[in-house]
Amino acid sequence: MKIFLTILFSISTVAGFTGKWSATGFYESDRNSGKCQEVFLQLKKTNSRFMILDGGYICADIQASYPPSSFDIVDSELFYRNQRVGTITKDKIEISYLDGVYKLSLNILDGEILFTESWKDEEDFLTIESKMKTLEL
């Protein structure tokens, strides 16, 4: 029984972000704002790695896709190619690149991911927000 509970606890502590997530969303930039037809992610989290397997967004004339990326988890910090790029907890991931120009925030709340991506460089900015539901575990 102890082994079963240990396995169940281990699965539940790493599975929070794992899965396919999708929803509509909203974007705002220095030029315009509007609705995102789709914001999607496929994520996998283990005890030692966080992976973005697929993802992106379609927001009017703004579209992007994420390349597959793998981050090492050391304590509660995320490393990409041996460089610290963010933090991770049971229900929150923060990633930042390019001296803070790019930021990605993922928060799990009531079984959904609150997604925020932002780019800010002098006067230019883009923010995308979505409340994503899981498609598959």
NORFEN-V588990 format. One record per backbone hydrogen bond with DSSP energy under -0.5 kcal/mol. CO is the residue of the C=O (numbers start at 1). NH is the residue of the N-H. E is the energy in kcal/mol with one decimal. If there is no record, write none. Layout:
BEGIN
co=[CO	CO]
nh=[NH	NH]
e=[E	E]
END
This chain:
BEGIN
co=[1	2	3	4	5	6	7	8	9	10	11	11	19	20	20	21	22	23	24	25	26	27	28	32	34	35	36	38	39	40	41	42	42	43	44	48	49	50	51	51	52	54	55	56	57	58	58	59	61	62	64	69	71	72	72	74	76	77	78	78	79	79	80	83	85	86	87	91	92	93	94	95	97	97	97	98	101	102	103	104	105	106	107	107	109	112	112	113	113	114	115	116	117	118	119	121	124	125	126	127	128	129	130	130	132	133	136]
nh=[5	6	7	8	9	10	11	12	13	14	14	15	43	135	136	41	133	39	131	36	129	34	127	29	27	37	25	58	23	56	21	53	54	19	51	73	46	71	44	53	69	42	66	40	64	37	38	62	63	59	57	52	50	74	79	77	88	74	85	86	72	81	83	80	96	78	94	108	89	106	87	104	100	101	102	101	120	97	118	95	116	93	109	114	112	109	114	115	132	107	130	105	128	103	126	124	121	30	119	28	117	26	115	132	113	22	20]
e=[-2.4	-2.3	-2.5	-2.7	-2.6	-2.4	-2.5	-2.3	-1.7	-1.0	-0.6	-1.6	-2.8	-3.9	-1.1	-2.4	-2.0	-2.7	-0.6	-2.4	-2.7	-2.2	-2.6	-3.1	-2.9	-0.6	-1.8	-2.7	-1.6	-2.4	-3.3	-2.5	-1.3	-2.5	-3.2	-2.5	-3.1	-3.1	-2.1	-0.8	-2.3	-2.6	-2.9	-2.6	-2.0	-1.6	-1.5	-3.1	-0.6	-3.2	-2.2	-2.5	-2.3	-0.6	-2.3	-2.4	-2.4	-2.4	-2.6	-1.3	-2.6	-0.5	-1.4	-2.8	-3.0	-2.7	-2.4	-2.6	-2.7	-2.6	-2.0	-2.8	-0.8	-0.6	-1.6	-1.5	-2.1	-2.0	-2.7	-2.7	-2.2	-2.7	-0.5	-3.4	-1.5	-2.8	-0.6	-0.8	-3.0	-1.7	-2.0	-2.9	-2.7	-2.5	-2.3	-1.9	-2.9	-1.5	-2.7	-2.2	-2.4	-2.4	-2.9	-0.6	-2.3	-2.3	-1.6]
END
